[in-house]
Amino acid sequence: MALAHSKLTAQGQISVPAKVRQRLGVGPGSVLEWDEEGGRVVVRKAGRYTSLDIHRALFSTPPRRRTLSELKEGIRRHVKRRHARR
């Protein structure tokens, strides 16, 4: 069952129904993104970056695994450096 319906104007414009605006969290001036996924057109609120873009930028390669003693030593060095008297 459809969430809502819109009618296309002669100029190719549509109105976004209130239920859809609320669900997407959009208002005047918001940018919507139209995409094709598996033969369907999907409309979503456009973001500057997706969470996947951010994740890939931060974690391009996974960190190497560390032992518990390595983690504790790293924390100890950090605390010692951070709280050292000057």
C-alpha positions as CSV (number, residue, x, y, z in Angstrom):
1,M,0.0,0.0,0.0
2,A,1.3,3.4,-0.9
3,L,2.3,5.9,1.7
4,A,0.9,8.8,-0.3
5,H,0.2,10.0,-3.8
6,S,1.3,13.1,-5.8
7,K,0.1,14.6,-9.1
8,L,2.6,15.8,-11.7
9,T,1.9,19.3,-13.1
10,A,2.3,20.3,-16.7
11,Q,5.7,21.9,-15.8
12,G,6.9,18.6,-14.4
13,Q,6.6,19.6,-10.7
14,I,5.2,17.6,-7.9
15,S,4.1,18.3,-4.3
16,V,5.6,16.2,-1.6
17,P,2.8,15.0,0.7
18,A,3.0,16.0,4.3
19,K,3.4,12.4,5.5
20,V,6.4,11.9,3.2
21,R,7.9,15.3,4.3
22,Q,7.6,14.3,7.9
23,R,9.1,10.9,7.4
24,L,12.0,12.3,5.4
25,G,12.5,15.2,7.8
26,V,12.4,17.8,5.0
27,G,11.0,21.3,4.6
28,P,11.3,24.3,2.4
29,G,14.8,24.5,0.8
30,S,15.6,20.8,1.4
31,V,17.1,18.9,-1.5
32,L,15.8,15.5,-2.5
33,E,17.8,12.9,-4.3
34,W,16.3,10.7,-7.0
35,D,18.0,7.3,-7.6
36,E,17.3,4.1,-9.4
37,E,17.6,0.9,-7.5
38,G,16.7,-2.5,-9.0
39,G,14.3,-1.0,-11.5
40,R,12.6,1.3,-9.0
41,V,13.0,5.0,-8.5
42,V,13.9,5.9,-4.9
43,V,13.6,9.4,-3.4
44,R,15.6,10.3,-0.3
45,K,16.8,13.4,1.5
46,A,20.1,14.4,-0.1
47,G,23.0,14.6,2.3
48,R,26.4,16.0,1.5
49,Y,28.0,12.7,2.4
50,T,26.5,9.3,3.2
51,S,27.5,7.4,6.3
52,L,29.2,4.9,4.1
53,D,31.4,7.7,2.5
54,I,32.4,8.9,6.0
55,H,33.2,5.3,7.2
56,R,35.3,4.6,4.1
57,A,37.2,7.9,4.6
58,L,37.9,7.2,8.3
59,F,38.6,3.5,8.0
60,S,40.1,2.8,4.5
61,T,42.0,-0.1,6.0
62,P,40.9,-2.0,9.1
63,P,43.2,-1.4,12.1
64,R,45.5,-4.3,13.1
65,R,44.4,-6.4,16.0
66,R,46.1,-5.7,19.3
67,T,46.5,-7.8,22.5
68,L,45.1,-6.7,25.8
69,S,48.6,-5.9,27.1
70,E,49.3,-3.7,24.1
71,L,46.0,-1.8,24.7
72,K,46.8,-1.3,28.4
73,E,50.3,-0.1,27.6
74,G,48.9,2.4,25.1
75,I,46.5,3.7,27.6
76,R,49.2,3.9,30.3
77,R,51.5,5.9,27.9
78,H,48.7,8.3,26.9
79,V,47.7,9.0,30.5
80,K,51.3,9.5,31.6
81,R,51.9,11.9,28.7
82,R,48.6,13.7,29.2
83,H,49.0,14.2,33.0
84,A,52.7,14.8,33.2
85,R,53.8,17.8,35.2
86,R,55.4,20.5,33.1
